[in-house]
Amino acid sequence: MKILKLPKANFQKFLLSLKNYGEVHIPKKKSEESYVFAPMEDPSEVALEYLRTIIPPKKYFFKPKESIFHYGDGNHFNEHIEDIDKKIVLFGLHPCDIHGLKILDIVFGTGYIDKYYFARRRNVLIIGLSCMPDERCFCRSMGTDATEDGFDLFLSELKNSYLVTVGSSQGDDITNDLKDLLGEITKKDTNEYLKIRNERKKRFKLQLDISDLPYILELQRESEVWDDLGKKCLCCGSCSMVCPTCSCFNVYDNLSLDTKKGERIRQWDSCLFKDYAVVAGGHNFRANRADRVRNRYYHKQHGFVTQFGKPSCTGCGRCIQYCPTQIHVVEVFNKIRGEE
């Protein structure tokens, strides 16, 4: 592992230099408490203080809505993948969001390989950024508060500089090209990093015990907690849309009036929507809101663990921040454990 130092005095030059490798996207402030990933117009726009964007980085690889192919007269069709060859440098991903992409890699790379997702994945450089948690972060409980892979470069902030960790051959090429902006780390830098790391560890206030959670969930399938949640949850799907690992989608066709041509659309969906589990004949396997809410929680901490050995939750806190009825995921699981 190669680690270099980027003085903060060179940071804006560093950001501008990234344009040589693709269109640079950065976290930007949208309102008082919300941030978004968007194209960089000026390096001064970067919101280094941000903790979570409204929509996670999955939007770059798994589009909210996209046309897969067009078809016309006869039996022919024209495949269409938006931004298939577009080079992007995605700057500022925190460890939890990098873990989110690694989970999506599993989802879209197991069994049927989703070529649309991976075509974009190959064209995006990932540059991570360290952070300090707030009251909604529980990534430490999920084991996603740090990462050793899944990025090309990772910047860890010190007082006057950043430690730059190289995570790929492309990242190594960038540091070689920008060597005039970078320097060698010192013992003082190492000591400062360890001090900040220990301080960061102390700032985690929200914790979730997941040690035997799948077993507890198996025992609590009929818990009244799910009925209570069903009465409170609007099933609006907000938590699914802002989740970095939710990957449900629907596929439908847009036909012309003469039905001779059209396009096939793929669009984000949510297991919380009432018609999500409707099958041919009109039967709905999860007609009740309580069943749909329970299904989502079980998928994150039970089903995914059973299939892949780890939860599909990264502890980013987005679902806590953006739930309109203030449902708190950690409090729900604590109630299931009988702790609240």
FENNORRA-V232881 format. One record per run of one state. SS is the DSSP state (H for helix, E for strand, - for the rest). FROM is the first residue (numbers start at 1). TO is the last residue. Records with the same first field share a line. If there is no record, write none. Layout:
SS->FROM-TO / FROM-TO
This chain:
-->1-1 / 22-22 / 30-34 / 40-42 / 46-56 / 61-64 / 72-76 / 80-87 / 94-94 / 110-114 / 122-123 / 130-138 / 143-152 / 158-160 / 167-168 / 178-178 / 184-186 / 204-212 / 220-223 / 233-237 / 243-248 / 256-261 / 269-277 / 279-283 / 285-288 / 309-317 / 323-328 / 337-340
E->2-7 / 23-29 / 35-39 / 65-71 / 77-79 / 88-93 / 124-129 / 153-157 / 161-166 / 182-183 / 249-255 / 262-268 / 278-278 / 284-284
H->8-21 / 43-45 / 57-60 / 95-109 / 115-121 / 139-142 / 169-177 / 179-181 / 187-203 / 213-219 / 224-232 / 238-242 / 289-308 / 318-322 / 329-336
